Amino acid sequence: MIRGLYTAVSGLITEEARQNVISSNMANANTVGYKSDNLAVKKFDDVLIENYDKIVGGKNVRNPIGYISLGSKIDETKVDFTQGIIEDTKRDTDFAIEGSGFFTVRRNTPEGTGTYYTRDGHFHVNSRGYLVTDSGDEVMGVNTRTGATEPIFIGNSKISMDYNSNINLDDVESYRFSTADFENYDELRKIGDNLYQGQNPINTGEAAVKNKALEKSNVNIINEMVNMMTVMRNFESNQKVVQTIDDTLGKAANEIGAVR
């Protein structure tokens, strides 16, 4: 009976974690370039149940009855990197990657400079004339004149893009986005602000980038609502199991064997 209580409680913990993931997805349904999360769940190792009712040669020996699961546990949170819908915005500093790849950005902090990756192409020009993200991180590009990888400087120039994904400033070819890709997306880790951290990027710079457009979140709000209802029902079922076991244990402790 106690084992059943642990199993039901493990279900409650798992469903609570699943609910948090669903809530985060729904909250970011309108976040540019956001990729939805999915919670991977696995069960604990099965336990062999046996007794000594079997008699062989006049002796009680182990008699396997079967296996029982001790419940579920959280394995990992996986990111769904499915392409979101590309939506035209008519804004010069909006960019979207069609297909695989990430924009490379540089974040300067008191602890040092870090390189991160994002699908969020909602950029703007800061007061210093550099192309930055909404969080103020510098967008990296390859200077087509020098070949150097550096923060993209726009200044007061008019920005546009040609068919080869080159950034033109005042109609002069100046930069190409320093895009990156990864062989194994499972190694990417979300760090907040719609950024990812990853090791061993493939700096191809060959991602197909579209100007005056943004990639919408790939969250399917209808699916998330259905998932939320399923989680609520599962949570309620586990609650009822816990309550039933608790009532039974209470009776066992207080009524069975009581002297009257």
N, C-alpha and C positions, 0 to 999 in steps of 0.2 A: 504493500500500500504506500509506504514511504517512497519507494522507487517511482510509483505512479505520480506522486506529488512532484518529485524532481523533474520528471518528464514534462508535466504540464507547465511548470514554471519555466523550463527552458524554452517552451513554445511561446510563452508570454514575452520573454526577453527578445527572442528572435523577431516576433511580430512588431514589437516596439521599435526595433532597429529598422525593420522594413518600412514602417510608417514614417520614420524620420527621413529615409531616402526618398520616399514618394513626396513628402512635403517639400523637400529641397528641390525636387524636379519641378513641381508645380509652381513654386516661388520663382523659378528661373525660366518659366515658359516663354517669357518675352525678352530674355537676355540674349544679346547678339552672340552667335557662335557657340552657345552653350551646348554641351553634350550630356545627355541624361545618364544617371547612374542606375545600376541594377545590383541588388544585394544577392550574392551567391550564398546559399545555405547548404550545409551537409549534416548528416547525422553522426552522432557519436558511434564508436565501435559497438557492435552488438555483443551482448553478454550471454554466455551459455548458461541455461538453467538446467539443473540436474538434481536428482535425489538418490537415496540409497535403498529404494523399495525393491530393486531387482535382486533376486537371490540366485547365486550360481555356486554350486558345490557346497551348499549350506551356509554360505556367507553373503552378507549384503555388499553389493558392488554398486558402483556409480551407474545411474540410469539416466542418460541424457534425455531431457524433455523437449528442448528446443531453444531457440534464441529469442531475446527480447531487446528492443532498442531503448536506449536511455534518453531519447529525445533528439532535438536538433540544435545545431550551433552555427554561428556566423562564420563563414569561410573567408570571403573577401568582397569588396565592393568593386564591380567592374564597370568601366565606362563604355557606353555605346557611342562609337565614333561614326555612326551613320551620317551621311551628308544631310544638312538641313536645306530648306528651300532658299534659293537665292532671290532676293527681292531688290528691285531697282529703287534707288533713293534720290537720284539727281544731285547728290552732294559730292563735291570734288574730292574730299578727303575720306570718303567711304570706299572700302575695298573688301572683296570677298574671294576666297580661294575655292575654285571649282575642282573637286576631286581631292586627292590626298595632299598632305603638307600642312605646315604651320608657319605663321609669321614669327620672326625672331625679334625679341625685344630685350632691352638692357635696363636693369633696375639698379639705380645707385642708392646705397644705404650707408649709414655710418659704419656698418660692419664690412663694407666692401661692395664690389660690383658683381651682379649675377646675371646670367643669361637664361631667359625663359622663352616659352613658346605659347602661342595662342591662335585661336581661329577667329577671334573677335577683331574685325577690321574697322571698327568705328573709331577712326583716328581724328586728330585735330592738330593744328599748329600752335605750339605754346608761345609764350612771350619772347623766347629766345630764338624763335624761328624754326624749331625742330618739330618733326612729325612725331607725335606721342599718342599713347593710349589714353583712355579715360582715367586711368590711375596715374598718369604722368610718366609712364615708362617710355624710353626712347625706342622708336622703331628702327631696326637695323636694315641697311641696304648696301649694295655693292656699287661704288662709284664707277660709272662706265668709263670715265676718263683715266682714272688712276688704278682701278682694279682693287682698291682698298675697301674693306668692310668697315662701315662707319655709320653713326646715326644719320638719318636722312635729314638734310638741312633744306628747308623750303624757303625761308625768308619771306619776302613779299611777292615771290614769283607765283604765276598761275600754274597750277598743277594739272596734268592730264596724263593719259596712258595710251600707248600705241597698241597695235595688235600683237606685238611680241612681249607684252607685259612690261615694257620699259617705261619708267616714270620720266615724263618730259616736264621741264620747268621752262615756262615761256617758250614752249615749242622746241626746246633743245633737249635732246636725250641726255639724261643726267644720272639716273639711278636705276637699279633693278632690285626688287625686294630680296633680302637675304632670307629666303625660305628654307625650311628644313623638313626632313621626313625621318621616320624611324622604321626599322625592320619589324620591331615588336612593340605594338602600341600598349601592350599589357604592362610594360615597364614605365610608362608615363604616369606621373603622380600629380594630382590636382593640389595646388598650393593656395588657392583663393584668387580673387580678382580676375577670374576666368583665365588663369595662367596654368601652364604645365611645366613640370621639371622632368628632364629626361637625360639619359646618358647615351653617348655615342650617336649623336644625330648625323644624318646624311645631309650635308649642306649642298643641296643640288642647285638651288636657286631657279629650278625649272617648273615650279608650281604654276598652274594656270590661274592668274589673278585677274579679276574683273573690277573695273573702276565704276564708281557711282552706284555701288550695290553692296548689300550686306547679306551674310548668311544668317538666317533665322535659327532659333533654337530647334533642336530635333525632338523636343519633348512632345509626345502625343497626349494632349490633355484628357482626351476621352479615355484612353487606356489607363492613364494614371488614376482617374476617378474610379474606374472599374477595379483597379488594383487596391485602391483605398477601401472600397466596400468589402472586398475579399478579406483584407487584413482585419478590418473591424469585426467581421463575423468569426474569423479564426481566433481573434483575441477573446471575444465573448465566450466562445466554446471552451477555451482553456481556462477562463475564469470560472466557469460553471464546474469544470472538473476539479479545480483546486478547492472550490467551496464545498463540493460533495465530499471529497476526501477529508477535508478539515472537519466537517460535521461528523463523519464516520469515526474519525480518530477521537473526536470529543466524546462521543458516546462510548467508545471502547475504553477511554480513560476514566470516565465518570460513572458509567452505568454497569458495564459488564463486571461481574464479580463483586458488586457492592453488597454489603451485608445489611439486610433490612430486618 
